[in-house]
């Protein structure tokens, strides 16, 4: 089960580029249900996600580089590229994931935090720099972004 909140970021912390970084490329084979392929640095995954905004089922399976390349040719829409910067939230077991988009969505920044329960997610007090909570709008789900035409 994936339980996460998502925030639109306009002014990230000055030191975010010093955080742990993962370079990502992802594309969608289907958006209802979500079937995604993703490259994270030198690792490859196939992911299934059920419907939902705050909470939903998620399953990840490893892929080879060759399988990823084969499936990428079959993907629909925009290939999403971004760098994910990660930083633990001091005094908690939570981690901030700041996605800084490139390519088609250059300039877009979203912060996500995953939780172990819906209750924890609902009671989360975000840092001031997080900006607007867009969790329940669905507008900034990557699967939806992959289908937009600019």
N, C-alpha and C positions, 0 to 999 in steps of 0.2 A: 504494500500500500504506500503510495506517495501522498504525503500531506505537506503542502507547501503554500507559502504566501509570496506574492510577487509585487514589486514596487517599481514605479517609473523613477529613474534617477536623472537629475539634471546637473547636479554638482557633486561628483564623487569625492571621497577623501583624497587629499593630495598625494598620499603614499600608496595608493592602490596598485600601482605598477610594481611595487616591491613584494606584493603578495604572491603566493603560489599561483602559477598560471598554467592553464590547459588550453591549447588551441583546438578549436572544434570546427568541423564541417558536418552539416546534417541535411538530409533530404527526406521527403515523405513519399512512401509508396501508396499510402491511403490516409485520409484524415478522419474517417468515420467508419470504424474505429481508427485510432492513430496507429500506423505502422511506420516506424522511422528507422533509417540507418544513420549511424553517426561514426565519424572518425574523431578520436580524442588523442591528440599527439600521434603516437604510432599504434594505437589500439582501435579496433573496429567492433561495432555492436549493431544488432538488430533489436529494436524495442517495440513492444506492444503496450499501448495505454488505453484504458477504458474511458468512457465518458466521465466528465467531472471537472470541477474547477479547483476547489480547495483540496479535495481528496479523490483519489482514483487508483485503480489497480495499475501496476506497472511491472513488466517483465523484460529483462535484458538477457540477450543471448550473444555470445562472442561470434564474430565473423572473421574470416581471413581477409587479407588485403584484396585478394582476387575476387572473393565473393562480394565485398563492398563495391569494388569497381564495376562488377557486373550489374549489381542492383542499382547503382547510381545512374546508370543509363536508362533505367526504367522508372525513375522518380518523376513525380509531377511537380510543377511549380518552381519556385525559387529555391536554390540551394542556399541555406543559411550558413553564414560564416561568422565566427565570433571568438573572442578570447574570454575565458572564464577565469576570473581572479577569485581566489578563496582565502577567507580569513576567519578563524574561530572568533566567536563572540566571548570576550573575557568573562570568566565566572559562570559559564554555561557549557553545555555539550552541543551548542548550536554553531553552525558555520554559515557565514555570509558567502553567497556566490554572486559575484558581480559580473554580469555578462556585458561585454563591450563589443557591439556588433561592427562588422566591416562589410564590404561588398554592398549589396542592395540596400542594406539598412545602416550604412555608415552613420555614426553619431548617436544611434539608439543605445541606451544603457538601461538595463533592468537588474534589480537585485532580488534574489530569491533566498528564502530560508526554509529548510525542511524540518518537520517536526515529527515526534513520535506519537502524538495524539492530536485530534481535532481540538480538544480543550486547550492544549498548549498553544496551538496556532491561533486560536481565538483570543487568548490572553497575552499575546506577544506585543511588547512595546518596542517598535522599531526605532533605530537611531534617527536623529533629526534629518540627516542627509538622504534618507531613503526616498522621500517624495511621496507621490500619490500611490495609494494601495490599489492595484489594478487586478488583484486576484480574481474577483468575482465577475469582472467584465468579460473575461475570455479574449478580449481584443489583442492582448499581447502574448497569447499562447503561440509558441513557435510554429505549430502546425497551421494556425490561421495566418501567421505572417508569411508562410511559404506559399500561400494561395493568393495573396494580394498582388494586384498589378499596379505598379507605379507609373 
